[in-house]
Amino acid sequence: MDLRRGPKRRLGSGRAKERTPTPVDNPIVSISSEPWNEESSWQQWPVATAVQNLPVEQQRIIHLAYVLQFTQSEIAKALNIPLGTVKTRLYQGLRTLRPMLAEIGIMGVGDG
């Protein structure tokens, strides 16, 4: 999860392909299919701990955006909330996370 760059964008030729958002019951817990990477695992644990200190609404949106790679529009559809609410919660969550992560040495306060 790279909070400095934002969610990955899907690039395509012309119009973006619509996909049906996956229903979100408990978006905080996920199983990764990625191979074991010890270095990233050491960073992911403190990041996950920091994210758990956020309000649940912000946790869900950060999880969907950075772990499941949903676009903001897809998040709005999946959670049945306005796009502006998604943007606000994402901004507030990241703004709260930055100093927490800087404190444990994962990213600088000015990164973003």
FENCOR-V433357 format. One record per backbone hydrogen bond with DSSP energy under -1.0 kcal/mol. NH is the residue of the N-H (numbers start at 0). CO is the residue of the C=O. Records with the same first field share a line. If there is no record, write none. Layout:
BEGIN
NH = CO ; CO
END
This chain:
BEGIN
5 = 1
40 = 36
41 = 37
42 = 38
43 = 39
44 = 40
46 = 42
47 = 43
48 = 44
49 = 45
50 = 46
51 = 47
52 = 49
53 = 50
58 = 54
59 = 55
60 = 56
61 = 57
62 = 58
63 = 59
64 = 60
65 = 61
66 = 62
67 = 62
69 = 63
74 = 70
75 = 71
76 = 72
77 = 73
78 = 74
80 = 75
85 = 81
86 = 82
87 = 83
88 = 84
89 = 85
90 = 86
91 = 87
92 = 88
93 = 89
94 = 90
95 = 91
96 = 92
97 = 93
100 = 96
101 = 97
102 = 98
103 = 99
104 = 101
105 = 100
110 = 107
END
